[in-house]
Amino acid sequence: MASEKNLIAGPDEPLRNHTAALLGLQHVLAMDVYVPPFIIAGLLAMSMDAKMGLIQATFFAAGIGTILQTRFFMKMPMTQGPSFVPIGAIAGIYLANGGGRNGLATVFGSLLVGAVLVILFGLTGFFQKIIRKLVPSLVGGTIITVVGLSLIPSALNDNIFQASGNLNQNVLLGVLTAAILVLCVAISLRFPRLERVFKVSSIIIALLGGSLIAAAMGRFSIETVIDAPWFSLPHFAVTNYGFHFSLSAILTMVVIYAVLLTETSGTWFAMSAVLHKPMSDKQWNLGIIGEGISCLIAALAGATPVTGYSTNAGVVSITGVASKKAFVAAGIWFISFSFIGKLAAFLAAIPAAVIGGVFAIICSTIMLSGLQVIRQQEFAERDLYILGIPIIMTLALILIPSQLTREAPQLIQYLLSSPIAVSALLAIILNQVLPKKMPAKTVEQVEDELI
C-alpha cells in the first residue's frame, strides 16, 4: 500500500500492464497537448500537412521527454508537454526571418541552442542552490497556488466560453463532464470497495461520458478520424527544415527558456506537494538536465519546447495513483500518437468543452495543494503579502488588456505571457525584501498612522 498520504499507489509501486496503460491514456487525455501546436500552426499559416507534422512532432517529443524525466532523470512521476509561453516568440522569430523554411530553420536553431544552455545550467549543480536559498515552503506553496489559479481561466475561457461551437452547448458539456467526474469521486468516497474503479478511472470515465454526450449533440465528429491515415511520420526538423542560427533569435529564446524554467519549477513543486515528498538537491539538478534534453529532442524533432505539465499533479490528486509506470505508459501513448494518425485524430476530436470541464477541476486541486502546503506553517503578517500579492499579479496578468501587452517592449511581452513565472519571481523577491520579523508597533504609532 502507498506510504504517501491519500495515495492509492505511490510512485514506486508496480501496476499491471493493462492498468498502467489505461491510467497512462487518462493522463494523456487530460492534457491539451495539441492546443499549442494548433495555435502556432495558425499563426504561421502552415499547410494542413505541416500542421499535422508539427502536432505529431510535439507528441513524439512529449513522449520521449516524459519517459526520460520519469525513469532516468527526476525519477518522479512527471509528464512533459508543450508550453504556451514561447508561442509569441516563435511567431516573431519566424516572421522576422522571412517565414517559410528559413523562418522555421531559425526558430528551431534558436530552440536547439537554448536547450543546450539549459543542459549546461543543470550540469553546474547551481540550480538546487538557488532553490534552497530562495524558495522556502511558503514561497513554494505560493508558486503552486498561482500555478493552479493561472490555469483555471484557460480551462473555462479557452475550452468552454470562447471555444468553437454553440456557447450554450459548450457550457452544458463542460458542466455535465465535470458533474460525471465529481459523481465518480463521490461514489469512491461513499463506497470504499469501488474506490479503485471510480477514483482511479474518474477522469477517463468523465471524458468518455462527456464525449458520448457531445456525440448525441452532434458535436463529436468521427469523419476526421476516418480520413486520417493509420501511419505517418512526423516532420522532423533535422531532416525537413534544417537549422539556421541567428544571434538575436538565440538571445530571445534564452529569455524564453529562463521563463520556462521558472514555470516548470512551479510544476515540480505542485507534484512534490501532491506526493507529500520534498525533492532532493540531486533531483533538482537532474530535472533541469532532463528538461534541457527534452527540449533538445523537441527542437530536433521539429516541435516547440516540452516542459513539465502541472495538469498531471491534479490528475494524481484526483485519482490517488502516482505510479511511475503509469507515467511511462503515458509517454508510450504519446509516441504512439506521433506515428498513428488515427489515434492522434481521435484525441484531437474530443470537444474542447469536454476537456475544459475536467481541466477546471484539475486546476482547482493544484491550487488547493499549494494552500495546503502554506497551511502547515505559522502565518506571520509578512506572509500575507508574500501569498496575496502574487495572487493579485496572477489575476492581473490574466485579465490584462491585449492592447497594453502589445505596446510593451518585446522582453516585457514574454514575461507578461507567463503569469506563473512573474508571480513566482514576485513571491521570491517579496520573501527576500520583507523583514523576517515585522517590528511591533506601539499604541502611539498606530494612533499617529490613523491621524
C-alpha positions as CSV (number, residue, x, y, z in Angstrom):
1,M,0.0,0.0,0.0
2,A,1.2,3.5,-0.7
3,S,3.0,5.2,2.1
4,E,2.3,8.7,0.8
5,K,-0.7,10.4,2.3
6,N,-4.0,10.0,0.4
7,L,-2.4,7.9,-2.4
8,I,-3.8,4.6,-3.5
9,A,-0.5,3.8,-5.3
10,G,2.8,5.6,-4.6
11,P,5.5,6.5,-7.3
12,D,7.4,3.2,-6.9
13,E,4.5,0.8,-6.6
14,P,4.0,-1.6,-9.5
15,L,0.9,-1.8,-11.6
16,R,-0.4,-4.4,-14.0
17,N,0.4,-3.6,-17.6
18,H,-3.2,-3.1,-18.7
19,T,-3.9,-0.8,-15.6
20,A,-0.8,1.2,-16.3
21,A,-1.9,1.6,-20.0
22,L,-5.3,2.8,-19.0
23,L,-4.0,5.3,-16.5
24,G,-1.4,6.5,-18.9
25,L,-4.1,7.2,-21.5
26,Q,-6.0,9.0,-18.8
27,H,-3.1,11.4,-18.3
28,V,-2.8,12.0,-22.0
29,L,-6.5,12.7,-22.4
30,A,-6.5,15.2,-19.5
31,M,-3.7,17.2,-21.2
32,D,-4.4,19.8,-24.0
33,V,-1.1,18.9,-25.7
34,Y,-2.3,19.5,-29.2
35,V,-3.5,23.1,-28.5
36,P,-0.1,25.0,-28.6
37,P,0.9,23.4,-31.9
38,F,-2.6,24.2,-33.3
39,I,-2.2,27.9,-32.3
40,I,1.4,28.1,-33.7
41,A,0.4,26.4,-37.0
42,G,-2.4,29.1,-37.3
43,L,-0.1,32.0,-36.6
44,L,2.5,30.7,-39.1
45,A,-0.2,29.9,-41.7
46,M,1.0,26.4,-42.1
47,S,-0.5,24.0,-44.6
48,M,-2.6,21.1,-43.2
49,D,0.3,18.7,-43.9
50,A,2.8,20.8,-42.0
51,K,0.3,21.4,-39.2
52,M,-0.2,17.6,-38.6
53,G,3.6,17.2,-38.8
54,L,4.0,19.8,-36.0
55,I,1.4,18.1,-33.9
56,Q,2.9,14.7,-34.4
57,A,6.4,16.0,-33.6
58,T,5.0,17.5,-30.4
59,F,3.6,14.2,-29.4
60,F,6.9,12.4,-30.1
61,A,8.9,14.9,-28.1
62,A,6.4,14.9,-25.2
63,G,6.6,11.1,-25.1
64,I,10.4,10.8,-25.1
65,G,10.6,13.7,-22.5
66,T,8.1,12.0,-20.2
67,I,9.9,8.7,-20.2
68,L,13.3,10.4,-19.7
69,Q,12.2,12.5,-16.7
70,T,10.2,9.7,-15.0
71,R,12.7,6.9,-15.4
72,F,16.1,8.4,-15.7
73,F,16.4,12.0,-14.6
74,M,14.0,13.3,-11.9
75,K,12.7,9.7,-11.2
76,M,9.5,11.3,-10.2
77,P,6.1,10.9,-11.9
78,M,6.2,13.7,-14.5
79,T,4.8,14.3,-17.9
80,Q,6.2,16.7,-20.5
81,G,4.2,18.8,-22.8
82,P,4.3,22.0,-25.0
83,S,4.2,25.3,-23.1
84,F,2.1,28.3,-24.2
85,V,4.9,30.7,-23.2
86,P,7.1,30.5,-26.4
87,I,4.2,31.0,-28.9
88,G,4.7,34.7,-29.4
89,A,8.4,34.5,-29.6
90,I,8.3,31.7,-32.1
91,A,5.9,33.7,-34.3
92,G,8.1,36.7,-34.0
93,I,11.3,34.9,-35.0
94,Y,9.6,33.1,-37.9
95,L,8.3,36.4,-39.4
96,A,11.5,38.3,-38.7
97,N,13.4,35.8,-40.7
98,G,11.3,35.8,-43.8
99,G,8.9,33.0,-42.9
100,G,8.8,29.7,-44.8
101,R,11.6,27.1,-44.4
102,N,14.2,29.7,-43.4
103,G,11.9,31.1,-40.7
104,L,11.3,27.6,-39.3
105,A,15.0,26.8,-39.5
106,T,15.8,29.9,-37.5
107,V,13.2,29.0,-34.9
108,F,14.5,25.5,-34.4
109,G,18.1,26.7,-34.4
110,S,17.4,29.1,-31.6
111,L,15.5,26.4,-29.7
112,L,18.4,24.0,-30.2
113,V,21.0,26.4,-28.7
114,G,18.7,27.4,-25.8
115,A,18.1,23.7,-24.9
116,V,21.9,23.0,-24.8
117,L,22.4,26.0,-22.5
118,V,19.7,24.6,-20.2
119,I,21.5,21.3,-20.0
120,L,24.8,23.0,-19.2
121,F,23.0,25.0,-16.5
122,G,21.8,21.7,-14.9
123,L,25.3,20.2,-15.1
124,T,26.7,23.0,-13.0
125,G,24.6,22.0,-10.0
126,F,23.8,25.6,-9.4
127,F,20.0,25.4,-9.7
128,Q,19.4,23.5,-6.5
129,K,21.4,26.0,-4.5
130,I,19.2,28.8,-5.9
131,I,16.1,26.8,-4.9
132,R,17.3,26.0,-1.5
133,K,18.1,29.7,-0.7
134,L,15.2,31.4,-2.4
135,V,12.3,29.0,-2.3
136,P,11.2,28.0,1.3
137,S,7.9,26.2,1.8
138,L,5.9,29.5,1.9
139,V,7.2,30.6,-1.5
140,G,6.9,27.1,-2.9
141,G,3.3,26.9,-1.7
142,T,2.5,30.3,-3.2
143,I,4.0,29.2,-6.5
144,I,1.9,26.0,-6.5
145,T,-1.2,28.1,-5.8
146,V,-0.6,30.5,-8.6
147,V,0.1,27.6,-11.0
148,G,-3.4,26.2,-10.4
149,L,-5.1,29.7,-10.3
150,S,-3.5,30.7,-13.6
151,L,-4.8,27.7,-15.4
152,I,-8.4,27.9,-14.3
153,P,-9.3,30.8,-16.7
154,S,-7.7,28.9,-19.6
155,A,-9.8,25.8,-18.7
156,L,-13.0,27.9,-18.7
157,N,-12.3,30.6,-21.3
158,D,-10.3,28.8,-24.0
159,N,-12.0,25.5,-23.6
160,I,-15.6,26.5,-22.9
161,F,-16.6,30.1,-23.2
162,Q,-14.5,31.0,-26.3
163,A,-14.3,27.6,-27.9
164,S,-15.8,27.0,-31.3
165,G,-19.5,25.9,-31.4
166,N,-22.6,26.9,-29.6
167,L,-21.9,28.6,-26.3
168,N,-24.9,27.1,-24.5
169,Q,-23.8,23.6,-25.6
170,N,-20.2,24.3,-24.6
171,V,-21.3,25.3,-21.1
172,L,-23.7,22.3,-20.8
173,L,-20.9,19.9,-22.0
174,G,-18.4,21.4,-19.5
175,V,-20.9,21.2,-16.6
176,L,-22.0,17.7,-17.4
177,T,-18.5,16.4,-17.8
178,A,-17.4,18.0,-14.5
179,A,-20.5,16.5,-12.9
180,I,-19.6,13.0,-14.1
181,L,-16.1,13.4,-12.6
182,V,-17.5,14.6,-9.2
183,L,-20.0,11.8,-9.3
184,C,-17.2,9.2,-9.8
185,V,-15.2,10.7,-6.8
186,A,-18.4,10.8,-4.7
187,I,-19.1,7.1,-5.4
188,S,-15.5,6.2,-4.5
189,L,-15.8,8.1,-1.2
190,R,-19.2,6.6,-0.4
191,F,-18.3,3.0,-1.3
192,P,-14.6,2.4,-0.5
193,R,-14.7,-1.0,-2.2
194,L,-15.3,0.8,-5.5
195,E,-12.5,3.3,-5.0
196,R,-10.0,1.6,-7.3
197,V,-12.6,1.7,-10.1
198,F,-14.3,5.0,-9.8
199,K,-11.5,7.2,-8.3
200,V,-8.6,5.8,-10.3
201,S,-10.6,5.9,-13.6
202,S,-12.7,9.0,-12.8
203,I,-11.1,11.3,-15.4
204,I,-11.3,8.8,-18.3
205,I,-14.9,8.0,-17.3
206,A,-15.7,11.7,-17.3
207,L,-14.0,12.3,-20.7
208,L,-15.8,9.3,-22.3
209,G,-19.1,10.3,-20.8
210,G,-18.7,13.9,-22.0
211,S,-17.7,12.6,-25.5
212,L,-20.8,10.5,-25.7
213,I,-23.0,13.4,-24.7
214,A,-21.2,15.5,-27.3
215,A,-21.9,12.8,-29.9
216,A,-25.6,12.9,-29.0
217,M,-25.5,16.7,-29.6
218,G,-23.7,16.2,-33.0
219,R,-20.5,17.7,-31.6
220,F,-18.2,14.7,-31.9
221,S,-17.1,14.3,-35.5
222,I,-15.8,10.9,-36.4
223,E,-15.0,11.9,-40.0
224,T,-11.6,13.4,-39.2
225,V,-10.7,10.1,-37.6
226,I,-11.8,8.1,-40.6
227,D,-10.0,10.3,-43.0
228,A,-6.7,10.3,-41.0
229,P,-4.0,7.8,-42.1
230,W,-3.2,4.9,-39.9
231,F,0.5,5.5,-40.1
232,S,2.5,8.7,-40.9
233,L,5.9,10.1,-39.9
234,P,6.4,13.4,-38.1
235,H,8.1,16.2,-40.0
236,F,11.4,16.1,-38.1
237,A,13.2,19.4,-38.2
238,V,16.6,17.8,-38.5
239,T,15.6,16.3,-41.9
240,N,12.8,18.6,-43.1
241,Y,13.8,22.1,-42.2
242,G,17.4,22.2,-41.1
243,F,18.8,24.7,-38.6
244,H,19.8,28.4,-39.1
245,F,21.4,30.3,-36.2
246,S,20.7,34.0,-35.5
247,L,22.1,35.8,-32.5
248,S,19.0,37.9,-31.9
249,A,16.8,34.8,-32.1
250,I,19.0,32.8,-29.8
251,L,19.0,35.7,-27.2
252,T,15.2,35.8,-27.4
253,M,15.0,32.1,-26.7
254,V,17.4,32.3,-23.8
255,V,14.9,34.7,-22.2
256,I,12.1,32.3,-23.0
257,Y,13.9,29.3,-21.5
258,A,14.6,31.3,-18.3
259,V,10.8,31.9,-18.0
260,L,10.1,28.2,-18.8
261,L,12.5,27.1,-16.0
262,T,10.7,29.3,-13.5
263,E,7.3,28.0,-14.7
264,T,8.3,24.3,-14.7
265,S,9.7,24.7,-11.1
266,G,6.1,25.5,-10.1
267,T,5.0,22.3,-11.7
268,W,7.6,20.3,-9.8
269,F,6.6,21.9,-6.5
270,A,3.0,21.0,-7.3
271,M,3.8,17.3,-7.9
272,S,6.0,17.2,-4.9
273,A,3.2,18.6,-2.7
274,V,0.7,16.0,-4.1
275,L,3.2,13.2,-3.3
276,H,4.0,14.7,0.1
277,K,7.6,14.1,-0.7
278,P,10.1,17.0,-1.0
279,M,12.5,16.9,-3.9
280,S,16.2,16.3,-3.2
281,D,19.0,18.6,-4.4
282,K,20.0,15.8,-6.9
283,Q,16.5,15.7,-8.3
284,W,16.5,19.4,-9.0
285,N,19.7,19.3,-11.0
286,L,18.8,16.1,-12.8
287,G,15.4,17.6,-13.5
288,I,17.0,20.6,-15.2
289,I,19.2,18.4,-17.3
290,G,16.2,16.2,-18.2
291,E,14.3,19.4,-19.1
292,G,17.1,20.5,-21.4
293,I,17.4,17.1,-23.1
294,S,13.6,17.0,-23.6
295,C,13.7,20.5,-25.2
296,L,16.7,19.4,-27.3
297,I,14.8,16.4,-28.6
298,A,11.8,18.6,-29.3
299,A,14.0,21.0,-31.4
300,L,15.5,18.1,-33.4
301,A,12.0,16.6,-33.9
302,G,10.6,19.9,-35.1
303,A,8.4,20.8,-32.1
304,T,8.3,23.6,-29.6
305,P,9.9,23.2,-26.1
306,V,8.3,20.5,-23.9
307,T,8.3,21.2,-20.2
308,G,6.8,19.7,-17.0
309,Y,3.0,19.7,-17.2
310,S,1.2,20.8,-14.0
311,T,-2.1,19.3,-15.1
312,N,-0.9,15.8,-14.1
313,A,-0.3,16.8,-10.5
314,G,-4.1,17.4,-10.4
315,V,-4.7,14.1,-12.1
316,V,-2.7,12.3,-9.4
317,S,-4.5,14.3,-6.6
318,I,-7.9,13.2,-8.0
319,T,-7.1,9.5,-8.9
320,G,-4.7,8.8,-6.0
321,V,-2.4,6.9,-8.3
322,A,1.2,8.3,-8.7
323,S,2.9,5.1,-10.0
324,K,5.7,6.0,-12.4
325,K,4.7,3.0,-14.5
326,A,1.5,4.9,-15.5
327,F,3.6,7.9,-16.5
328,V,5.9,5.8,-18.6
329,A,2.8,4.4,-20.2
330,A,1.6,8.0,-20.9
331,G,5.0,8.5,-22.7
332,I,4.5,5.4,-24.8
333,W,1.0,6.6,-25.7
334,F,2.4,10.0,-26.8
335,I,5.0,8.3,-29.0
336,S,2.2,6.0,-30.5
337,F,0.1,9.1,-31.3
338,S,3.1,10.6,-33.1
339,F,3.1,7.8,-35.6
340,I,-0.5,6.6,-35.7
341,G,-2.6,9.3,-37.4
342,K,-6.0,7.9,-36.4
343,L,-5.2,7.9,-32.7
344,A,-3.9,11.5,-32.8
345,A,-7.0,12.5,-34.8
346,F,-9.3,10.8,-32.2
347,L,-7.6,12.7,-29.4
348,A,-8.0,16.0,-31.3
349,A,-11.7,15.2,-32.0
350,I,-12.6,15.3,-28.3
351,P,-14.6,18.6,-27.9
352,A,-12.7,21.4,-26.1
353,A,-15.6,21.9,-23.7
354,V,-15.4,18.3,-22.5
355,I,-11.7,18.7,-21.8
356,G,-12.5,22.1,-20.1
357,G,-14.9,20.5,-17.7
358,V,-12.3,18.1,-16.4
359,F,-9.4,20.6,-16.7
360,A,-11.1,23.2,-14.4
361,I,-11.4,20.7,-11.5
362,I,-7.8,19.5,-12.0
363,C,-6.6,23.1,-11.8
364,S,-8.6,23.7,-8.6
365,T,-6.9,20.7,-7.0
366,I,-3.5,22.1,-7.9
367,M,-4.3,25.4,-6.4
368,L,-5.6,23.9,-3.2
369,S,-2.5,21.7,-2.9
370,G,-0.5,24.9,-2.7
371,L,-2.7,26.4,0.0
372,Q,-2.4,23.1,1.9
373,V,1.5,23.5,1.9
374,I,1.2,27.0,3.2
375,R,-1.3,26.0,5.9
376,Q,1.2,23.7,7.5
377,Q,3.3,26.6,8.9
378,E,2.7,29.5,11.2
379,F,1.4,32.6,9.3
380,A,3.0,35.9,10.1
381,E,1.9,39.4,8.8
382,R,4.6,39.4,6.1
383,D,3.3,36.1,4.8
384,L,0.0,37.7,3.9
385,Y,1.8,39.8,1.3
386,I,4.1,37.0,0.0
387,L,0.9,35.0,-0.8
388,G,-1.5,37.7,-1.6
389,I,0.4,40.0,-4.0
390,P,1.4,37.1,-6.3
391,I,-2.2,36.0,-6.5
392,I,-3.2,39.6,-7.4
393,M,-0.5,39.7,-10.0
394,T,-1.6,36.4,-11.5
395,L,-5.1,37.6,-11.9
396,A,-3.9,41.0,-13.2
397,L,-1.8,39.3,-16.0
398,I,-4.7,37.0,-16.9
399,L,-7.1,40.0,-17.2
400,I,-4.6,42.5,-18.7
401,P,-5.9,44.0,-22.0
402,S,-4.1,42.7,-25.1
403,Q,-3.6,46.3,-26.3
404,L,-1.5,47.1,-23.2
405,T,0.6,43.9,-23.8
406,R,1.2,44.7,-27.4
407,E,2.5,48.2,-26.6
408,A,5.1,46.8,-24.1
409,P,8.7,46.1,-25.1
410,Q,9.3,42.6,-26.6
411,L,11.1,41.3,-23.4
412,I,8.2,42.5,-21.2
413,Q,5.8,40.8,-23.6
414,Y,7.5,37.5,-23.0
415,L,7.2,37.9,-19.2
416,L,3.6,39.1,-19.4
417,S,2.7,35.9,-21.3
418,S,3.6,33.8,-18.2
419,P,1.7,34.8,-15.1
420,I,3.3,31.8,-13.3
421,A,6.8,33.0,-14.0
422,V,6.1,36.6,-13.0
423,S,4.2,35.7,-9.8
424,A,6.9,33.2,-8.8
425,L,9.6,35.8,-9.2
426,L,7.5,38.3,-7.2
427,A,7.0,35.8,-4.4
428,I,10.7,35.2,-4.2
429,I,11.6,38.9,-4.2
430,L,9.0,39.7,-1.5
431,N,10.3,36.9,0.7
432,Q,13.8,38.4,0.4
433,V,12.7,42.0,0.8
434,L,10.2,41.9,3.7
435,P,11.8,41.6,7.1
436,K,11.6,38.2,8.8
437,K,10.2,39.8,11.9
438,M,7.9,42.8,11.5
439,P,8.7,45.3,14.3
440,A,5.9,45.6,16.8
441,K,4.1,49.0,16.8
442,T,3.2,51.0,19.9
443,V,-0.2,52.4,20.5
444,E,1.1,55.9,19.8
445,Q,2.5,54.8,16.4
446,V,-0.8,53.3,15.4
447,E,-2.7,56.4,16.5
448,D,-0.3,58.6,14.5
449,E,-0.9,56.4,11.4
450,L,-4.7,56.8,11.8
451,I,-4.4,60.5,12.1
